[in-house]
């Protein structure tokens, strides 16, 4: 499938008007984020739509949520702080109940498989020491659901052969708005220079993405900025539930001296939860395996498959299979060498509207 392409600052992936006029890239950076601070989902009518406000001059539609939003009295700096807040809703909201609210149901979710830096343009050369944040916003919670985060001191080294980012999220399932199938992707990635003044942007964008309703499987989305191309591998998971995965060593120890990974498969598509090297086995003192990612979406009538491998092959009976559920927990053991892993999957319905989850949890 040919990738969908959008230049940073364009709206090729969304039918809405562009949010920021095309200007030189450096001038556009902070202005674009400030402009998007007032992008919010209007739930006051049956037909959801985007309400756009100009930077520091909000012009809401009559009766919209912005009419009574307590943020409109804040100065731009306060708004910017709120805009950078992480998601309020975490995973497993309805795991422990059999009576979830009616607004929580198996709904369309956005599966984020991978993000790859494809082409560094003039001004950047391999290898790249990358750091920064990538996040997504959806109708369930307009705060940032962070899917990649690295500080300057913990940057990730990328090469032409290893150019896929090690994702750390999402922190909960990413839902697609029932009507618009819309989410907002935001990227602020830099490459580390000899000092902070020599750091350069790999990508700086905030783009609305309307997922194709007829798409099957994973779809590549290419985002072109001044210095690079980022490829997002995304998929629509219809009628999905949220799966939050935990792994613990309950017997023996993790095999030493081997590199490997832990992967889950949903509809034959693989998602990496953890990659590890022989000298960096990520097991805490309590035996918990420190996964890079914990949350995936699974069709309510599908299965989740988990494989543990090292040295390029699945170890022992290093596979587990779970039938999706709307709540509760599934537990099984996997033998690896002389040790034993316990895999726990917490299942939950999700709500595509913030009020549905927040009112239940408060």
N, C-alpha and C positions, 0 to 999 in steps of 0.2 A: 504494500500500500504506500502511495506517495505521501510524504509528510505534509501536513498543513503548515503553511509558512506565514508568519506575521513579523513584520519589522517592528522593533520597539517603538512605541508611539503610534502604531496603526491599530485599526479595529477590524482587520481582515477576518478574524475568527468570530466576530460578533456583529449583529445587525445594527446595534446601537450606534449613535453618532460618536465620533472620536471625542475623548474627554479632554485632550490637550492638543492645541494646534502644534504642527510640526515646527520646531525651532532647533537651533544648534544643540547638540546632545548635552554639552556641559551645562547650558542654561536650563535645560529641561529637567535635570535630575531631581532636585528637591521640590520644584514646582509641581511635578507630576504626582508625587506622593501627597503633597499638600492638597492638590485638587481632588485626589481620590479619598481624602479623609471624610468627605461628606457624601460618599457613595453609600447608600443604605437601601435595604429592601423595604418597600412600603407594603405592609400587611393590612392596611386599613380597608382595602378593597378585595374583592374576590379575585381580581386579575392582578397578579404581582407584576410590578414594574420597577425599574430603577429610577430613583430620584437623585438627580445630580445637582450639586451646589457649586457655585464658583468659589475659588479660594478667597477666604475671609469675607465673603459676601453671599450668604445663603439665601436662595430664592425658592423656598419649598412650595409645592403644590398645595392648594387649600385642602385641609383635612388629612394631610399626610402625617406620617409619624414624626417628621421634623417639626411640626407645629408644636408638639409638646415634648420634644427631646431636650433633656436638661443640658446637652452639650452646646447648644447654640449660644449660651451666655459666656462660654469660655473663650479666652484669647487663643490665638493660633498655636502658641507653644503648648498650652494645656491640651488642645485638641490633638496635637502631634503626639504627646505622651500617651493619650488614650488610644490613638491609632496604632501604636506600637505594642499595646498590651497583647499578651498571649491569650489563647482561647480559654473561656471560662468553663466550658463543658469538657469533661474528660471522658475517657472510655468507660465502658461497663455501666452506663447509667441505669439500665433495667435488668442487670444480670440476676439480682437477688429477689426479683418479684415475679409473680405469675399474673399480676394485674397491672400491667403497664397502661398508661393513658391511651385513649383511642387515637391520638395524633402520632403515636409511635407504632410503626408497622414496617414490614419488609419493603424498603423503598430503594430508589435508584441511588447508587453510590459511585463515586469516582475512585477507581483504583490507580494508585501511583506506583508504577513498576520501577522506573529508573529515570535518572536525569544525567545526561552526558554532555560534556563540553566537546563539541565536534571540531570546530575550526577557530583557532586564535588568529585574528587578522594582524595586519602590520602594527607593530608596537608591542606584540606579545610573542614570546618564543617558548617552546617546550624546553624543559619541564616547567609546570606552573605550580606554585604554592598558593592554593586557593583558600579563602576564608570568607565568611559572611553568612547570610540568612536567606533561605527560600521558604515562603509560606503560602498558604491558600486560605481564602475566606469563602464561606458558603452561607446558605440561608439559615442554617441551624445556629450559627454563632458568628457574628460579624467581626470578632476579634481574630488575630492571626493563629492559624493552626500550622505550627512550624514543622516543616518536613526536612529541613537541613539547617544545621547551625554549627559553625566553627568560629572560634576566636582567632585573632592574629597569631597567638602563641600556640594554637593547636591546629594550624592550617593543614590541609590535605594536599599531598604531592600528586600531581597528575602528569601523565606522560601520554604520548600518542597511543601506546598499547593499553594503558590503564587510565582511561579518561572519564570513567563513570564515578559520580559522586557517591559517597557512603551516606545514604539517607538515615536520618534519625527519627523520622515521623512518617505518618501523622500521629498526633497524640490521641485522636479519635477518628472514627469513620468520617470521610468527607462526603457529604450528601449533595446530590444534584437537585436544584430547585424543581419541584414537580412540574411547573409550567415552562420555565425558561431553560432548564438544564444548564444554568449559568453558575460559574464559580469565578473567583478573582485570583490570579496567580501573581505573586510579587517576588522579585528577585533583587537582591543586593549582594553581589559577589565581587570580591577584589582579589587581585594577585599581589602577594607580598613582595615588596621591594627591599632595598638595602636598609631603608628606614621608612617611617610612616609617610613622610612627604613624597616618597617615591612609589607608594602603593598605587596601583592602577585598577580601574574597574574592568572586570571580565564581562559583567552584565549588570545593567540597572534598569529594571522595567516593572511596570504594574499593568497587567493586561487582563481584561475580561475574556473568558473563554466559554463559548457556548458549544457544548459537546454535541457532535452529530447524532441525531436520534436513530439513524439507521446504521450506525457503526457497529461492527461485530469484532470482538476481541480488542487487542491493544492497538491504539492509533498513535503514530508519531506526530508530535507537534514541534515544529522548529521555530524558535524565537531568535530573530536576528537583531543584534545590537551592534554598536560601532566596532567592538573589539572581538566579538565571538559569535558563535551559533550555539544555542542550548537546545538539546533535543529532549523533550519530555515524552516518555512512553506512558500513555494514559488509557484507561478503559472504563466503559460504563458497565457496572454490575447491577442488572435489574433485580428487583425483589430481593434485596440483600439484607443480611444481618451482619453485625459487627463481631469479629473474633479478636480477642486480646490474648496473646500467647506468652506463657511463662515457662521457663525450663530450669530445672535444678538437678544437680548431681546428688543422688540419694545413696549411692553405694560406690565404693572405690574412688577413683579419681579420673579426671579427664586425661586421655592419652597424651603423653608428652612427646615433643619432637616432631609433630605433624601439623601441616597447615590444612585448612579445610573450610567448610561453610555449613550453615544451617539455612535451608531453603524451604519455603512453603509453595505448594502448587494449587492453583485454583483454576479449574477448567483448562488444565494442561499449560497454564502460563506460570512461570516461576518468578518468585519474589524473594530476594535475598534478605534474610533477617540478620545474618551475621557472617562476616568473613574474618578468619583469624589466621595468624602466623604461628609457627612452631614455638617462638619465644614469647608470645603474647597471648596466652590462653586466658580468655576473659571470664574467669570464675571468681566470684567473691568469697570472702571468708565463710559465709553462711551456705555456700554451695550453689548460690544462684548464678546462672549463666547471664552475663551482661549483654543482652541482645542490643543491636543497633536499632532495630524496629520491633514493635510488639503488635501493631494493629493492622489487620487486613479486613477486607469485605468479602463475604461469601454468599452466593445465592442460597436462599432459604431451603431449596430442595437439592442443593449440591453437597459435595464433600470437600473437606480441607485435607490436603496431604502434606506431611512434613518429612523431610529427609535430612539426616545428619551424615555428613561425609568428611573424610580427610584423606589426604594423599590422592585425591581425584576419584575416590570411590565411596559408595555408601557402606558404612561400617556395621558389622554384626547384623542384628535385625534393626538397623538404624532408620526405619521408616514407621510412621504412625498415620492413621487415617481416622478422620472425625466427620461424622454426619452433622451438618449444621443444625442449630437449634435456636429458638427465639429467646431463651433465657437459660440460666443454670451454667454448670461447668462440666467439662469432659476431661478425664484424667487417664493417662496411660503411661507405661514405662517402656523405655527403649534401652536395650543392652548395647554398650559400646566397649569392646575389649573386655577388661575385667571389671568395668564399672557399670553403673546403671543411671540413666537419666529419667526423671519424671517430667512429663509434659502436661501442662494444664492449659486448657483453652476456656476462657470465659466468654459466654455468648450473650448478646444483648440486641434487642430491637433498637432502632434509632428514630428520632423525630426530625423531619426536615425543617421544623420551625423552632426558634429559640424558646418561645413561651412554653412549648410542650415539655421540654426537658427541664428548664430552669424552675418552673413552678412545681414540678414533681420533686426536685432535689432540695428546694429551700424549706 
